[in-house]
Amino acid sequence: MADKLKLEMVTPYGEILSAEVDDVVAPGVMGEFGVLPGHRSMLALLQVGEFSYLQKGKRNYVAVNWGYVDVDQDRVTVMVETAEPADIIDLERAKRALGRAEEALKKLTDEEKEYKLMEAALARALIRIQVASRRGR
């Protein structure tokens, strides 16, 4: 059994990261879960949320948007729609997106088609702000 995990994170736009890590914590649809070396094989659905991994004693954070995680023999492959590491998130842009989503939701009823889209935009903006606030920790 290895003492590290091989973490790979990809989006439809390309590879976001490839690294040897000590652990990962992911936002599963059934709740947050962790993976350590020696974890049993599994496939899980991810929701919009904060993904983190421990590397060289430092916890790193990534905002992710829906996807899957595949764990197989100390290899963790994360396939998500979008992924933004904390250090590249534009905090001001995320705050503007939050404001736009909040304003749109005030004007819509929950029966309108656009309501669910704005709820999703709100969730993404909140997670991006949360992850960006962890920069440098």
N, CA, C and O atoms as a DFTB+ gen file, in Angstrom:
548 C
 N C O
     1  1       0.844      -1.184       0.000
     2  2       0.000       0.000       0.000
     3  2       0.887       1.244       0.000
     4  3       1.826       1.351       0.788
     5  1       0.579       2.164      -0.878
     6  2       1.326       3.419      -0.975
     7  2       0.980       4.331       0.198
     8  3      -0.067       4.181       0.827
     9  1       1.873       5.277       0.482
    10  2       1.588       6.238       1.547
    11  2       1.108       7.570       0.984
    12  3       0.888       8.522       1.733
    13  1       0.945       7.637      -0.335
    14  2       0.449       8.840      -1.013
    15  2      -0.649       8.440      -1.989
    16  3      -0.779       7.278      -2.374
    17  1      -1.432       9.438      -2.376
    18  2      -2.435       9.273      -3.422
    19  2      -1.957      10.020      -4.658
    20  3      -1.320      11.068      -4.544
    21  1      -2.257       9.495      -5.824
    22  2      -2.013      10.203      -7.079
    23  2      -3.333      10.885      -7.432
    24  3      -4.306      10.217      -7.781
    25  1      -3.365      12.208      -7.343
    26  2      -4.574      12.984      -7.607
    27  2      -4.491      13.607      -8.988
    28  3      -3.507      14.262      -9.331
    29  1      -5.532      13.394      -9.771
    30  2      -5.657      14.035     -11.076
    31  2      -7.030      14.680     -11.148
    32  3      -8.036      14.044     -10.835
    33  1      -7.072      15.949     -11.562
    34  2      -8.338      16.665     -11.693
    35  2      -8.421      17.221     -13.108
    36  3      -7.530      17.933     -13.570
    37  1      -9.526      16.876     -13.790
    38  2      -9.716      17.323     -15.168
    39  2     -11.107      17.921     -15.344
    40  3     -12.057      17.579     -14.640
    41  1     -11.185      18.829     -16.311
    42  2     -12.455      19.408     -16.744
    43  2     -12.541      19.184     -18.254
    44  3     -11.580      18.700     -18.851
    45  1     -13.660      19.522     -18.880
    46  2     -13.717      19.410     -20.343
    47  2     -12.685      20.300     -21.041
    48  3     -12.405      20.115     -22.226
    49  1     -12.121      21.264     -20.311
    50  2     -11.169      22.215     -20.884
    51  2      -9.715      21.792     -20.695
    52  3      -8.809      22.422     -21.241
    53  1      -9.489      20.728     -19.926
    54  2      -8.128      20.249     -19.736
    55  2      -7.827      19.862     -18.304
    56  3      -8.692      19.890     -17.429
    57  1      -6.567      19.498     -18.091
    58  2      -6.116      19.076     -16.764
    59  2      -5.923      20.291     -15.859
    60  3      -5.302      21.277     -16.254
    61  1      -6.458      20.210     -14.652
    62  2      -6.322      21.276     -13.665
    63  2      -5.135      20.995     -12.758
    64  3      -4.364      21.900     -12.438
    65  1      -4.989      19.738     -12.342
    66  2      -3.838      19.402     -11.513
    67  2      -3.533      17.923     -11.573
    68  3      -4.396      17.091     -11.854
    69  1      -2.282      17.628     -11.300
    70  2      -1.791      16.261     -11.201
    71  2      -0.719      16.301     -10.127
    72  3       0.304      16.965     -10.292
    73  1      -0.949      15.588      -9.016
    74  2      -0.032      15.701      -7.885
    75  2      -0.084      14.474      -6.994
    76  3      -1.068      13.735      -6.987
    77  1       0.981      14.269      -6.247
    78  2       1.024      13.267      -5.183
    79  2       0.556      13.973      -3.918
    80  3       1.112      15.004      -3.541
    81  1      -0.473      13.421      -3.253
    82  2      -1.054      14.075      -2.079
    83  2      -1.229      13.074      -0.941
    84  3      -1.177      11.859      -1.137
    85  1      -1.437      13.626       0.260
    86  2      -1.628      12.785       1.447
    87  2      -3.081      12.369       1.641
    88  3      -3.358      11.269       2.118
    89  1      -4.010      13.253       1.270
    90  2      -5.437      12.947       1.388
    91  2      -6.235      13.892       0.515
    92  3      -5.717      14.903       0.040
    93  1      -7.509      13.556       0.303
    94  2      -8.435      14.468      -0.365
    95  2      -9.741      14.487       0.422
    96  3     -10.108      13.511       1.077
    97  1     -10.433      15.623       0.341
    98  2     -11.767      15.769       0.921
    99  2     -12.641      16.342      -0.188
   100  3     -12.308      17.369      -0.780
   101  1     -13.763      15.672      -0.470
   102  2     -14.590      16.024      -1.617
   103  2     -16.047      16.260      -1.221
   104  3     -16.537      15.667      -0.260
   105  1     -16.746      17.141      -1.974
   106  2     -18.152      17.436      -1.700
   107  2     -19.099      16.481      -2.427
   108  3     -19.625      16.823      -3.487
   109  1     -19.316      15.314      -1.882
   110  2     -20.217      14.344      -2.505
   111  2     -21.672      14.764      -2.376
   112  3     -22.021      15.544      -1.490
   113  1     -22.513      14.253      -3.252
   114  2     -23.937      14.597      -3.178
   115  2     -24.589      14.038      -1.921
   116  3     -25.620      14.547      -1.481
   117  1     -24.000      12.995      -1.337
   118  2     -24.525      12.421      -0.093
   119  2     -23.807      12.990       1.127
   120  3     -24.048      12.553       2.252
   121  1     -22.933      13.958       0.906
   122  2     -22.172      14.574       1.988
   123  2     -20.685      14.552       1.694
   124  3     -20.215      13.838       0.809
   125  1     -19.965      15.344       2.451
   126  2     -18.517      15.427       2.281
   127  2     -17.863      14.097       2.669
   128  3     -18.287      13.449       3.625
   129  1     -16.835      13.698       1.927
   130  2     -16.123      12.468       2.265
   131  2     -14.625      12.652       2.042
   132  3     -14.195      13.498       1.257
   133  1     -13.852      11.849       2.741
   134  2     -12.403      11.897       2.623
   135  2     -11.849      10.613       2.050
   136  3     -12.468       9.552       2.141
   137  1     -10.670      10.725       1.456
   138  2      -9.972       9.573       0.893
   139  2      -8.525       9.620       1.379
   140  3      -7.845      10.638       1.249
   141  1      -8.071       8.510       1.936
   142  2      -6.691       8.334       2.380
   143  2      -6.052       7.216       1.568
   144  3      -6.768       6.426       0.953
   145  1      -4.723       7.126       1.549
   146  2      -4.091       5.991       0.868
   147  2      -4.657       4.671       1.403
   148  3      -4.895       4.528       2.602
   149  1      -4.866       3.721       0.507
   150  2      -5.421       2.431       0.891
   151  2      -6.941       2.380       0.869
   152  3      -7.530       1.352       1.205
   153  1      -7.585       3.481       0.476
   154  2      -9.050       3.527       0.412
   155  2      -9.548       2.498      -0.596
   156  3      -8.891       2.236      -1.603
   157  1     -10.694       1.927      -0.322
   158  2     -11.303       0.973      -1.259
   159  2     -11.726       1.701      -2.528
   160  3     -11.989       2.904      -2.509
   161  1     -11.786       0.972      -3.609
   162  2     -12.230       1.546      -4.877
   163  2     -13.665       2.017      -4.753
   164  3     -14.492       1.378      -4.102
   165  1     -13.946       3.145      -5.386
   166  2     -15.306       3.692      -5.362
   167  2     -15.470       4.712      -6.476
   168  3     -14.494       5.237      -7.013
   169  1     -16.717       4.978      -6.809
   170  2     -17.088       6.024      -7.750
   171  2     -18.165       6.837      -7.064
   172  3     -19.140       6.274      -6.565
   173  1     -18.006       8.163      -7.030
   174  2     -18.978       9.009      -6.337
   175  2     -19.325      10.224      -7.185
   176  3     -18.510      10.715      -7.966
   177  1     -20.543      10.692      -7.013
   178  2     -21.027      11.890      -7.677
   179  2     -20.706      13.094      -6.803
   180  3     -20.955      13.085      -5.598
   181  1     -20.147      14.136      -7.427
   182  2     -19.808      15.361      -6.706
   183  2     -20.818      16.455      -7.007
   184  3     -21.397      16.507      -8.092
   185  1     -21.018      17.327      -6.029
   186  2     -21.872      18.497      -6.220
   187  2     -21.002      19.752      -6.167
   188  3     -19.808      19.675      -5.877
   189  1     -21.599      20.892      -6.444
   190  2     -20.904      22.166      -6.312
   191  2     -20.386      22.253      -4.887
   192  3     -21.146      22.076      -3.935
   193  1     -19.101      22.525      -4.735
   194  2     -18.572      22.597      -3.381
   195  2     -17.079      22.824      -3.321
   196  3     -16.419      23.112      -4.320
   197  1     -16.571      22.684      -2.104
   198  2     -15.158      22.896      -1.816
   199  2     -14.442      21.550      -1.783
   200  3     -14.760      20.687      -0.966
   201  1     -13.486      21.384      -2.666
   202  2     -12.644      20.194      -2.724
   203  2     -11.298      20.593      -2.132
   204  3     -10.799      21.684      -2.408
   205  1     -10.705      19.719      -1.320
   206  2      -9.384      20.053      -0.774
   207  2      -8.478      18.832      -0.789
   208  3      -8.928      17.687      -0.840
   209  1      -7.185      19.123      -0.743
   210  2      -6.197      18.052      -0.666
   211  2      -5.004      18.543       0.147
   212  3      -4.671      19.728       0.147
   213  1      -4.371      17.599       0.837
   214  2      -3.202      17.899       1.664
   215  2      -1.951      17.483       0.901
   216  3      -1.800      16.331       0.493
   217  1      -1.055      18.457       0.720
   218  2       0.185      18.194      -0.008
   219  2       1.336      18.893       0.707
   220  3       1.305      20.108       0.899
   221  1       2.336      18.137       1.095
   222  2       3.519      18.675       1.777
   223  2       3.138      19.515       2.993
   224  3       3.707      20.581       3.226
   225  1       2.168      19.023       3.765
   226  2       1.759      19.692       4.991
   227  2       0.848      20.888       4.811
   228  3       0.493      21.538       5.794
   229  1       0.457      21.199       3.575
   230  2      -0.401      22.360       3.304
   231  2      -1.718      21.902       2.688
   232  3      -1.730      21.111       1.745
   233  1      -2.826      22.405       3.227
   234  2      -4.143      22.101       2.679
   235  2      -4.408      23.071       1.530
   236  3      -4.281      24.284       1.695
   237  1      -4.774      22.536       0.371
   238  2      -5.069      23.311      -0.833
   239  2      -6.549      23.166      -1.155
   240  3      -7.138      22.107      -0.935
   241  1      -7.150      24.236      -1.678
   242  2      -8.590      24.261      -1.908
   243  2      -8.909      24.556      -3.368
   244  3      -8.224      25.331      -4.035
   245  1      -9.983      23.904      -3.848
   246  2     -10.442      24.072      -5.225
   247  2     -11.969      24.147      -5.207
   248  3     -12.625      23.312      -4.584
   249  1     -12.536      25.144      -5.888
   250  2     -13.986      25.217      -6.066
   251  2     -14.335      24.318      -7.248
   252  3     -13.796      24.490      -8.341
   253  1     -15.242      23.353      -7.030
   254  2     -15.624      22.438      -8.105
   255  2     -17.122      22.556      -8.385
   256  3     -17.916      22.938      -7.525
   257  1     -17.471      22.211      -9.620
   258  2     -18.851      22.310     -10.079
   259  2     -19.268      20.989     -10.706
   260  3     -18.872      20.697     -11.835
   261  1     -20.038      20.203     -10.021
   262  2     -20.614      18.932     -10.462
   263  2     -19.654      18.044     -11.244
   264  3     -18.922      18.500     -12.122
   265  1     -19.683      16.785     -10.900
   266  2     -18.862      15.817     -11.607
   267  2     -18.770      14.502     -10.856
   268  3     -19.672      14.128     -10.105
   269  1     -17.665      13.811     -11.073
   270  2     -17.447      12.490     -10.489
   271  2     -16.048      12.405      -9.909
   272  3     -15.141      13.127     -10.325
   273  1     -15.887      11.513      -8.942
   274  2     -14.561      11.154      -8.449
   275  2     -14.465       9.630      -8.494
   276  3     -15.363       8.916      -8.048
   277  1     -13.361       9.161      -9.039
   278  2     -13.095       7.729      -9.151
   279  2     -11.864       7.426      -8.303
   280  3     -10.793       7.990      -8.529
   281  1     -12.020       6.534      -7.326
   282  2     -10.910       6.115      -6.467
   283  2     -10.578       4.676      -6.830
   284  3     -11.441       3.799      -6.784
   285  1      -9.316       4.439      -7.194
   286  2      -8.899       3.092      -7.578
   287  2      -7.413       2.915      -7.287
   288  3      -6.571       3.548      -7.926
   289  1      -7.094       2.060      -6.328
   290  2      -5.713       1.708      -5.988
   291  2      -4.812       2.935      -5.806
   292  3      -3.840       3.110      -6.541
   293  1      -5.132       3.762      -4.846
   294  2      -4.342       4.945      -4.500
   295  2      -4.263       5.977      -5.618
   296  3      -3.361       6.815      -5.633
   297  1      -5.203       5.915      -6.551
   298  2      -5.320       6.923      -7.602
   299  2      -6.705       7.551      -7.464
   300  3      -7.712       6.846      -7.410
   301  1      -6.744       8.874      -7.408
   302  2      -8.007       9.604      -7.309
   303  2      -8.131      10.463      -8.558
   304  3      -7.329      11.370      -8.780
   305  1      -9.141      10.174      -9.372
   306  2      -9.380      10.935     -10.591
   307  2     -10.674      11.715     -10.411
   308  3     -11.735      11.140     -10.170
   309  1     -10.567      13.030     -10.533
   310  2     -11.710      13.923     -10.360
   311  2     -12.056      14.497     -11.725
   312  3     -11.221      15.126     -12.375
   313  1     -13.298      14.277     -12.154
   314  2     -13.776      14.773     -13.444
   315  2     -14.954      15.690     -13.159
   316  3     -16.025      15.228     -12.766
   317  1     -14.756      16.998     -13.357
   318  2     -15.786      17.979     -13.012
   319  2     -16.011      18.954     -14.160
   320  3     -15.164      19.110     -15.039
   321  1     -17.181      19.613     -14.134
   322  2     -17.493      20.607     -15.165
   323  2     -16.506      21.763     -15.132
   324  3     -15.962      22.158     -16.163
   325  1     -16.279      22.300     -13.937
   326  2     -15.296      23.368     -13.760
   327  2     -14.567      23.152     -12.445
   328  3     -15.093      22.535     -11.519
   329  1     -13.350      23.670     -12.379
   330  2     -12.549      23.592     -11.159
   331  2     -11.652      24.820     -11.112
   332  3     -10.944      25.126     -12.072
   333  1     -11.692      25.522      -9.974
   334  2     -10.866      26.716      -9.816
   335  2     -10.089      26.651      -8.508
   336  3     -10.682      26.745      -7.433
   337  1      -8.769      26.491      -8.584
   338  2      -7.969      26.548      -7.363
   339  2      -8.106      27.917      -6.692
   340  3      -8.305      28.930      -7.363
   341  1      -7.999      27.934      -5.372
   342  2      -8.192      29.167      -4.597
   343  2      -7.331      30.314      -5.103
   344  3      -7.779      31.460      -5.131
   345  1      -6.104      30.017      -5.500
   346  2      -5.190      31.098      -5.870
   347  2      -5.476      31.738      -7.219
   348  3      -4.850      32.743      -7.556
   349  1      -6.404      31.187      -8.007
   350  2      -6.732      31.840      -9.282
   351  2      -8.136      32.437      -9.310
   352  3      -8.520      33.056     -10.302
   353  1      -8.902      32.262      -8.245
   354  2     -10.261      32.810      -8.217
   355  2     -10.190      34.322      -8.065
   356  3      -9.504      34.836      -7.182
   357  1     -10.900      35.023      -8.927
   358  2     -11.026      36.478      -8.843
   359  2     -12.149      36.766      -7.854
   360  3     -13.327      36.643      -8.189
   361  1     -11.782      37.148      -6.638
   362  2     -12.756      37.340      -5.566
   363  2     -13.782      38.414      -5.912
   364  3     -14.969      38.234      -5.639
   365  1     -13.358      39.512      -6.500
   366  2     -14.295      40.588      -6.856
   367  2     -15.291      40.117      -7.911
   368  3     -16.474      40.451      -7.847
   369  1     -14.819      39.352      -8.866
   370  2     -15.717      38.806      -9.896
   371  2     -16.730      37.856      -9.268
   372  3     -17.906      37.870      -9.633
   373  1     -16.278      37.030      -8.325
   374  2     -17.181      36.098      -7.640
   375  2     -18.238      36.863      -6.846
   376  3     -19.401      36.460      -6.816
   377  1     -17.846      37.953      -6.210
   378  2     -18.804      38.769      -5.452
   379  2     -19.821      39.424      -6.382
   380  3     -20.999      39.526      -6.040
   381  1     -19.371      39.867      -7.557
   382  2     -20.310      40.445      -8.529
   383  2     -21.296      39.386      -9.017
   384  3     -22.485      39.667      -9.173
   385  1     -20.808      38.173      -9.258
   386  2     -21.683      37.075      -9.691
   387  2     -22.709      36.756      -8.612
   388  3     -23.870      36.481      -8.916
   389  1     -22.286      36.790      -7.356
   390  2     -23.208      36.566      -6.240
   391  2     -24.295      37.631      -6.237
   392  3     -25.476      37.311      -6.098
   393  1     -23.910      38.887      -6.389
   394  2     -24.878      39.984      -6.412
   395  2     -25.881      39.845      -7.550
   396  3     -27.077      40.065      -7.361
   397  1     -25.391      39.477      -8.736
   398  2     -26.290      39.300      -9.885
   399  2     -27.283      38.175      -9.632
   400  3     -28.468      38.306      -9.937
   401  1     -26.800      37.074      -9.075
   402  2     -27.682      35.933      -8.799
   403  2     -28.722      36.300      -7.747
   404  3     -29.894      35.947      -7.887
   405  1     -28.309      37.001      -6.699
   406  2     -29.258      37.415      -5.654
   407  2     -30.326      38.342      -6.219
   408  3     -31.507      38.187      -5.911
   409  1     -29.922      39.300      -7.040
   410  2     -30.884      40.230      -7.648
   411  2     -31.856      39.495      -8.567
   412  3     -33.057      39.764      -8.543
   413  1     -31.349      38.581      -9.368
   414  2     -32.209      37.821     -10.280
   415  2     -33.216      36.985      -9.502
   416  3     -34.383      36.911      -9.886
   417  1     -32.783      36.355      -8.416
   418  2     -33.686      35.511      -7.624
   419  2     -34.796      36.324      -6.970
   420  3     -35.898      35.813      -6.768
   421  1     -34.526      37.569      -6.640
   422  2     -35.559      38.434      -6.047
   423  2     -36.691      38.699      -7.031
   424  3     -37.836      38.911      -6.629
   425  1     -36.365      38.686      -8.323
   426  2     -37.342      39.030      -9.361
   427  2     -38.069      37.817      -9.934
   428  3     -39.029      37.964     -10.690
   429  1     -37.614      36.627      -9.575
   430  2     -38.184      35.407     -10.146
   431  2     -39.008      34.648      -9.117
   432  3     -38.802      34.775      -7.910
   433  1     -39.945      33.855      -9.624
   434  2     -40.666      32.930      -8.745
   435  2     -40.056      31.547      -8.937
   436  3     -39.427      31.279      -9.960
   437  1     -40.239      30.677      -7.962
   438  2     -39.606      29.356      -8.070
   439  2     -40.227      28.474      -9.146
   440  3     -39.723      27.383      -9.413
   441  1     -41.317      28.928      -9.771
   442  2     -41.899      28.175     -10.887
   443  2     -41.247      28.530     -12.219
   444  3     -41.387      27.792     -13.194
   445  1     -40.545      29.642     -12.266
   446  2     -39.935      30.068     -13.519
   447  2     -38.699      29.229     -13.833
   448  3     -37.947      28.831     -12.943
   449  1     -38.516      28.975     -15.124
   450  2     -37.406      28.143     -15.596
   451  2     -36.047      28.698     -15.151
   452  3     -35.163      27.935     -14.761
   453  1     -35.886      29.991     -15.208
   454  2     -34.602      30.615     -14.896
   455  2     -34.258      30.568     -13.402
   456  3     -33.102      30.765     -13.029
   457  1     -35.250      30.309     -12.551
   458  2     -35.021      30.299     -11.103
   459  2     -33.955      29.271     -10.712
   460  3     -33.041      29.586      -9.950
   461  1     -34.070      28.052     -11.227
   462  2     -33.094      26.997     -10.901
   463  2     -31.694      27.359     -11.404
   464  3     -30.698      27.071     -10.741
   465  1     -31.626      27.991     -12.578
   466  2     -30.330      28.420     -13.104
   467  2     -29.684      29.450     -12.186
   468  3     -28.477      29.403     -11.945
   469  1     -30.484      30.377     -11.677
   470  2     -29.955      31.407     -10.785
   471  2     -29.585      30.830      -9.419
   472  3     -28.636      31.289      -8.784
   473  1     -30.339      29.821      -8.969
   474  2     -29.966      29.140      -7.720
   475  2     -28.600      28.470      -7.868
   476  3     -27.771      28.524      -6.960
   477  1     -28.377      27.845      -9.012
   478  2     -27.090      27.192      -9.267
   479  2     -25.969      28.227      -9.358
   480  3     -24.871      28.004      -8.848
   481  1     -26.248      29.358     -10.008
   482  2     -25.249      30.432     -10.100
   483  2     -24.913      30.977      -8.718
   484  3     -23.756      31.277      -8.426
   485  1     -25.926      31.104      -7.872
   486  2     -25.720      31.570      -6.494
   487  2     -24.825      30.587      -5.733
   488  3     -23.888      31.002      -5.052
   489  1     -25.109      29.298      -5.846
   490  2     -24.308      28.275      -5.153
   491  2     -22.855      28.313      -5.624
   492  3     -21.938      28.228      -4.807
   493  1     -22.640      28.440      -6.932
   494  2     -21.272      28.501      -7.462
   495  2     -20.537      29.732      -6.946
   496  3     -19.372      29.646      -6.558
   497  1     -21.214      30.875      -6.941
   498  2     -20.577      32.111      -6.464
   499  2     -20.210      32.003      -4.992
   500  3     -19.122      32.418      -4.592
   501  1     -21.105      31.452      -4.184
   502  2     -20.819      31.305      -2.750
   503  2     -19.609      30.401      -2.514
   504  3     -18.759      30.707      -1.678
   505  1     -19.532      29.300      -3.239
   506  2     -18.397      28.385      -3.079
   507  2     -17.109      29.048      -3.550
   508  3     -16.071      28.899      -2.905
   509  1     -17.157      29.772      -4.656
   510  2     -15.955      30.456      -5.144
   511  2     -15.452      31.466      -4.114
   512  3     -14.247      31.585      -3.895
   513  1     -16.371      32.190      -3.486
   514  2     -15.983      33.152      -2.444
   515  2     -15.378      32.420      -1.249
   516  3     -14.348      32.837      -0.719
   517  1     -16.013      31.338      -0.828
   518  2     -15.513      30.549       0.309
   519  2     -14.108      30.019       0.033
   520  3     -13.220      30.126       0.880
   521  1     -13.912      29.451      -1.144
   522  2     -12.608      28.880      -1.492
   523  2     -11.553      29.981      -1.618
   524  3     -10.430      29.817      -1.141
   525  1     -11.902      31.094      -2.252
   526  2     -10.945      32.202      -2.396
   527  2     -10.517      32.744      -1.042
   528  3      -9.381      33.189      -0.880
   529  1     -11.420      32.708      -0.070
   530  2     -11.089      33.227       1.263
   531  2     -10.067      32.344       1.978
   532  3      -9.487      32.761       2.980
   533  1      -9.844      31.149       1.481
   534  2      -8.878      30.223       2.095
   535  2      -7.480      30.377       1.503
   536  3      -6.557      29.666       1.901
   537  1      -7.321      31.289       0.568
   538  2      -6.016      31.534      -0.055
   539  2      -4.954      31.808       0.997
   540  3      -5.172      32.599       1.914
   541  1      -3.822      31.164       0.868
   542  2      -2.705      31.431       1.765
   543  2      -2.792      30.785       3.134
   544  3      -1.922      31.018       3.973
   545  1      -3.803      29.990       3.383
   546  2      -3.924      29.327       4.686
   547  2      -3.078      28.100       4.741
   548  3      -3.054      27.413       5.762
